[in-house]
Amino acid sequence: MKKLLMQISGTLFILLGLLFAVVPGPSLIFFIAGLFCFSMYYPKARGYLTWCQKALTRSCAYLNKKLAKN
């Protein structure tokens, strides 16, 4: 039952992320939440979640560096 609930919520979060990728909204937050739900049961999703976390960390560091120069 818990696995089914996590899969349904993960699917909902991914679909909301896709929707907000087209219209203005927090798509990255929903994608990460969906990957988090799937990562509890699927190792491949855990790898994608780790990749997203590293990419976001690098991009935030890049933006901080660029904004500090101005």
Protein Blocks (a to p, Z undefined) as FASTA:
>chain_A
ZZmmmmmmmmmmmmmmmmmmmpgcjfklmmmmmmmmmmmmmmklmmmmmmmmmmmmmmmm
mmmmmmmmZZ
